[in-house]
Amino acid sequence: MAGEGDLKLLGLLVSPFVTRVRLALHIKGLSYEYIETDVLDKGELLLRYNPVHKKVPVLIHNGVPLCESQIIVQYVDEVWAAAGAPILPADAYQRATARFWAAYVDDKVRVSLPVCIFLL
């Protein structure tokens, strides 16, 4: 398979963005090593693989990092196109609509997430 290789996911269990990536990997039936990452005390792996934003999720495929959940999901869908069900629709309009709703959810979650963390 074209996308075979070492997969690691730096994440935080309560992150909806990490959950999005985990679902994509599950849909494609991919095995990966999950590494819980303390986002308050940025670890060496997070700083090495996402030095710009210093946040999760980070997917590491054969030593090469990918950041941002939507980008990671699209990458997984393209690299492992033959594995599992497609994540995004084949139709361009439906794919654009799916990306719109994903961005909409991201905007809403980013606004409400600090409030949710404060309430914990």
C-alpha positions in Angstrom: 0.0 0.0 0.0 1.3 3.5 -0.9 0.9 5.0 2.5 2.3 2.2 4.6 4.8 3.2 7.2 5.4 4.4 10.7 2.4 6.4 12.0 2.4 8.3 15.3 -0.3 10.7 16.5 0.5 13.4 19.1 -2.7 14.2 20.9 -4.8 15.1 23.8 -7.7 12.8 24.7 -10.2 15.7 25.3 -9.4 17.5 22.1 -12.1 17.4 19.4 -9.5 18.1 16.8 -7.5 15.0 17.8 -10.7 13.0 17.8 -11.3 14.1 14.2 -7.9 12.7 13.2 -8.4 9.5 15.2 -11.7 8.9 13.5 -10.1 9.3 10.1 -7.4 6.8 11.0 -10.0 4.4 12.2 -12.2 4.8 9.1 -9.1 3.9 7.0 -8.2 1.0 9.3 -4.7 2.3 10.0 -2.5 1.3 12.9 -0.7 4.1 14.7 1.0 4.9 17.9 -0.9 7.4 20.0 1.2 9.6 22.2 -0.7 11.6 24.8 0.8 15.1 24.9 0.7 17.6 27.7 -0.1 20.8 25.9 0.5 23.0 29.0 4.1 21.6 29.5 5.0 21.3 25.8 7.1 18.2 25.4 10.1 17.6 23.2 8.1 15.8 20.5 5.5 18.5 20.2 8.1 21.3 20.1 10.2 19.3 17.5 7.3 18.4 15.2 5.1 21.5 15.5 7.5 24.4 16.4 5.2 27.1 14.9 1.9 26.5 16.7 3.0 24.1 19.4 -0.4 22.4 19.5 -2.0 19.0 18.8 -2.9 17.1 16.7 0.3 16.2 14.9 0.5 13.2 12.7 4.0 11.9 12.1 4.2 9.7 9.0 7.6 8.1 8.5 9.2 10.9 10.5 7.5 13.7 8.7 5.0 15.8 10.6 1.6 17.1 9.5 -0.3 19.6 11.6 -3.9 20.9 11.7 -6.7 18.3 11.9 -8.4 19.2 8.6 -5.1 19.0 6.7 -4.3 15.7 8.4 -7.7 14.2 7.5 -7.3 15.2 3.9 -3.8 13.8 3.8 -5.0 10.5 5.3 -7.8 10.3 2.8 -5.5 10.9 -0.2 -2.5 8.7 0.9 -4.7 5.8 1.9 -7.3 6.2 -0.8 -7.5 2.5 -1.4 -8.0 1.7 2.3 -11.4 1.7 4.0 -14.2 4.1 3.0 -13.4 7.5 1.6 -13.6 10.2 4.2 -14.5 13.1 1.8 -17.1 12.7 -1.0 -15.9 12.3 -4.6 -18.2 15.0 -5.8 -16.4 18.4 -5.7 -19.4 20.3 -4.5 -20.1 17.8 -1.7 -16.5 17.9 -0.8 -16.5 21.7 -0.6 -19.7 21.5 1.6 -18.0 19.0 3.9 -15.0 21.3 4.2 -17.3 24.3 4.9 -19.0 22.5 7.8 -15.7 21.3 9.2 -14.4 24.9 9.2 -17.7 26.0 10.8 -17.3 23.5 13.6 -13.7 24.5 14.1 -14.6 28.2 14.4 -17.4 27.4 17.0 -15.2 25.0 18.9 -12.3 27.4 19.1 -14.6 30.1 20.5 -16.3 27.7 23.1 -13.3 25.5 24.1 -11.6 28.0 26.5 -15.0 28.4 28.2 -15.3 24.6 28.6 -11.8 24.3 29.9 -12.5 27.1 32.4 -15.6 25.3 33.6 -13.7 22.0 34.3 
